[in-house]
């Protein structure tokens, strides 16, 4: 890794840019790219080779393309920017945007750069992407976390115009401070009562055990257990199942294989009566445990298997001395565990060129103002009606 003390020595002129446009070229950078993500400020696996290559392999549309910009300092990888080139039609004309897509398979795809050098590296990556695809209208970075160095770096670039919007969904995360016993003591009486009551009933079943598979023990071979439990969960009637899409199955197979190869994959399981009744797909980075998928068998709901398992997840995080458990999303039940909420932002980037201003910035700016007016009107209407 490039040390923080080198920040005064590194200049934009010293950075060398490489562009990848196919999976074989991406793989050449895999290990160095994953290591950047492992050390990064954001601690987001969605920005890694493991995740980006899997997503690009399965979810780029026929009329889209993608490319990835790499910045090297001598032989050391110090920055990565993956982008999808997606077509847009305005007033009868075809244009393209460079985007990081948000979907149920990925979100918060961010630029990753060496610690302490982000303000040098990120502008170089942005300019390289703009030069590689010079006729785009703008860039869109979807759902960047508040702690992303990309936000500050973009705000410091004077030759671009930004539109910054608060995302509708916060990102819940549990800070791991103090000791587990102290944390548990401060949970609500209702939650502790549920854990005690449900746990007592659960442990009357045969073969109850919590299993955390890490390192070489965690592989894509356990994906069928997640798919099976998810199909028995509430999602079978109110959500999208992995099992319902062959593309999703292929994506998660490749993703979990690549996460396993990176040494990050963790399966968190609760078993009873010879089968898995709750399971989480988790990723362990240097300072964070990220939980991407949670599922429990609804036929065991009276035993609160998801709650029982999550308590053990928190306990494990204290033992591993990570900084946080990141749930990425935000749902009401997270509040029971006293999680903090991290704001996320969508950043749109436009140039000062006339076409970018007229067909990119101006429509986006007007839309933003209309959204603000709608929120203000709705708020005033609610006050008046009450």
N, C-alpha and C positions, 0 to 999 in steps of 0.2 A: 504494500500500500504506500501511497505518497504521503509522507508525514506532513503535519500542519506546519512544521518549521520550514518547509520548502516553499511556502506560499509566496515569499518574497522573491524566490528564485525563478518560479514558473511564470512565464509570460505567454500571451496568446500566440505569439510568433513561434514558440517552441512546440506547440501542439500539432500533431499530424493527424489528419482526418482520413478515415476509411469508411466506405459505404458497403453495406451488405444488402443484397436483394433476393437471396434465396436461402433455404434452410441449411444447405451445406456451408455457405459462407458464415451464417450465424454461428454454427457449431464451432468454428475456429476460435471464437472468442469466449466460449462457454464458461470455462473455469474462472478466468479473470473477471468476467462479467458477474458471475454468481458471487465472487468474493467481494466485489464492490458493494453489491446489495447487502451482503451479510454484515458489512461494517457501516452501512449508510445511516444517515440521520433518520430517514423515514421508517426504516425497518419494515419494508413492504415486499413480500415475495412476488407480488404481481409485476414488479419491475425487473425480475430476474430473467436470465436465459431460460430457465426451466419453464417459466410461465409464458413468457412472450413467444417463444418458439412453438409451444403447444397451441397457443391461441391463434397465431398466424397460420399454423398448419391446418386448422379446422374451421375458422370462422371468418376469414376474409372473403367477401362476396366476389362473384364472377366479374363484376364491373369495377372492382377495386384492385389496388395493388398496395404493396408495403415496402418500406426500406428502413434501415437502421443505421444511424450515424455513430461511429466510434471515434473517440479522441484518445490519442496515445501521447505520452511524454516519453520519448525514446522508445523503449520496448514495453513500457508499462501502460496498461489500460487505465485511464483516469475518468472516462465519461462515456455514457451511452444514452442515445435518444432514439427509441423506436416509434415509428409513425405509420398510420394507414392513410393512403391517398384515396379519398372517397369523393365521388362526383356529386355536384349539386347543380340544380337548374334554376336560374333566375331570369325572369323576363324573356324567356325563350333562348337564353344563352347557357351553354354548358361551362361550368367552372369546377374547380377541385378545391377541397380543403384537406389539410394535413391534421389528422386527429388521433387522439388516444381514446379508444372507444370504451364506453361504459356498458356493461351487460351483466347478466346473471353468472357469467363465467369469468368476468374480470372487471375490475374497477380501480380507480386511483393509480393507473399506469403513469409513472412519473419519470422524469429524467433522473438518472443516478450519476453522481459524480464523487470524486475522492473527497473525503472529509477535509474541511477547511479550505478547499480550493474551488468550491461551487461557483462563486461569483466570477471566477476567471473562466472556468470550463463551460458552464451552461450557456453563456452568450455565444461562445464559439460553436457549440453544437447547434444552437438555434440558427445562426447565420449560415452554417454549412447546410442545414436542411433546406433553408430558403433558397440557397444557390442551386442545390441539387434539383429542386422542383420550383423553378422561378415563376411559373404562371399560376400558382395557387392563390386563392383569395385570402386565406388566413389559416391560422393554426388554432386548434381547440384542445386544451388540456382539461379533461373531465375529472372532477371530484378530487382535486389535490388536497391533501391534509394541511391543516394550518401550519404544521411544523416543516413543511416542504421547503427546502432552500430554493426551489425553482421559482416560487412566488416572489421572493425578494430579488432574485437575480433578474427576473423579467421586469420588475418594477424599476430596476436600475438601468434598463436599456432605453436610451433616449430616442433611438431611431425607429421605434415601434410604438404602436398604440394598443392599449390594453382595455378590455372590458372584463371586470372581475365581479362575479356573482356568487353569493352564498348559496351553497347547495341545500336542497330541502331536507336532506338526511344528515344528521350528525354521525360521528363515528364513536361508538362506545368503547372504552378501554378501562381496564382495572389496574390502577397503579399498585405495584407490589412494594409496600413499605412496612417497616416494623416487623412483627412476627405474625404467623398465621393465627395463633391463639388469640392475639389481641384483635386482629381483623374479625375473626369469627364472633368474638364477644360483642362486637358493635353491630352485628347484623340484627335485623328486626326479630322480635319475638315470634312473629308468625312464620318467618322463614325457618328459624331454628326449630320451631315446633313441627313444621312440615318435614324437615330432614329427619328429626328424631322419630316421628310417628311412622313415616313412610319407610325409613331405614329398618325399623323394628319389624315391619311386615315383610319387607324385601328379604331380609336375612333369614326368614323362616323357609324360603324357597331353597331348593337344592342347588349347589354349585355356584353360589354367588361370589363373584370376584371382579375386581377392577384391574384392568391390564393396560399398561402404557408401553406401546411398542415404539422403540427409537432406534436410530442408527441402522445397522445392517438388518435388524429384525423388522423394520418398517419398510414394506415394499408395496408395489401395486397389486400384489396378490391378495391383499385384504380389501381392495376396492369392492368386490362383490358383497362383502358384509355391509358396507355403507349403502350400496344400492338396495339390498334386501331390506334393511331396517328403514331406509327412507320410504320405500314402497309400502311399509306397514305404518307409516306415520301419518300425521294430519295432512301432509302434502299430497297424499293420494287423491284427495278430493278438493284441496284448496291451493295447490301449488304445482310447480313443474318438477317432475321427477327425472332424475338422470336416466332411469330405465326407459323412459318414453322416447328417447332420442338416441339413435345409433351414433350420431355425431358427438353427442355429449358423452356417451360411453367411451368412444375413442379418445376424445379430448382428455377426460379424467384418467384414462389408462396411461396415456403418454405423460400427462402432468405428474401423476403420482410416481411414475417410474423416474422421471427426471428430478423430481424433488428428492426421491430416495437416493439417486446417484449423487446429489449434492450433499447428502447427509442431513437434510432438514426435515424430512417427513416424520410425522408422529401420528400414530393411531391411538386414540383414547377410547377404551371400550369398557362397558359394563356388561357382564355376562351372568345369566341365570338359567337354570334348567337346561343347560347344554347348548344355549344359543346366545347371540348378542342381542341385548335389548336396548342398548344406547351406544352411540358411537359418534366421535368427532374426528373430522379430518383437520389436523393441525400442522402448523409449520413452525419450526424452532429456529430463529435467527440468533444473532449474538446477544441482543438485549431484550428480545420480545418473543412471546409465544403468540402466534396468530391462529385464530380458529376460523376456518373458512366454511366448514359444513358441520352442522349439528343435526342429529336425528335420534329419535327414540321410537320404539314399538308402542303404538297407541293402545294395544291390548294390555299393556302393563302400566297404563297411566296411573292407576291407583297406588303404585309403588313410587311414583315420581322419579323414574329412572334418570331423566335428564338432569334433574336437580341434584340427585345423589352423585352422579358422575361429575357434574360441574364443581361441586365442593372438592372433590378429589383433584380436579384440574387446578383449582386455586392452591390447594395444599402443595401440589407438585411444583407450581410456579415459585412458591416461597422457598422450597427446598433447592430449586435450581438457581435461585437468586437472579431471576430476570427482572427487568424494570417494569414490564407491564404484560398483561394479557390483552390482546387487541381483537375485538369482535368485528371490526370493520363497519358493521351496520349499526342500526339502533332499533330496538324493540322494547316494549314496556317492561318485560320481565327482567331486562338488564338492570333496571333500577333497584330491584330487590337485592342486588349484590353490591350496591353502592359504587357503581361505575361512574367515571367522569366522561364527559362528552367533548369530543374534539370537532370543531367546525371544519368543514371542507368547502372548497371553492372551485368553480369552473372558470378557467382563464381563457379568454379569446385574444389572439394576437394578430394584429393587422399592420401592414406597412403604410407608408405615407403616399404610395402610388395611387393615382386617381381611381383605377379600377378596383383596387382593394378597398379604398374608402367608400366608393359608391355602392358596390355590390356586396361588400363584406361588412365593413364597420357600420355604415349607416343603417342597413336593415337590422343588424344586431342591436345597435344602440336604441333604435325606435322600439324594438321588441322589448328590450329591458325596461324602457320607460313605461310602456303599456302595462307590463307586469306590475310595476310599482304602483301605477294608478289603480289597477284592479285591486291590489292588496289594500290600498288606502280606502278605496270605495267600500270594499267588503267590511273593513274594520269600522268605518263610520256608520254603515248600514246596521251592523250588529249593535253598536252603541245606541243608535236611534231606536231600533226595534225593541231593545231591552228597557 
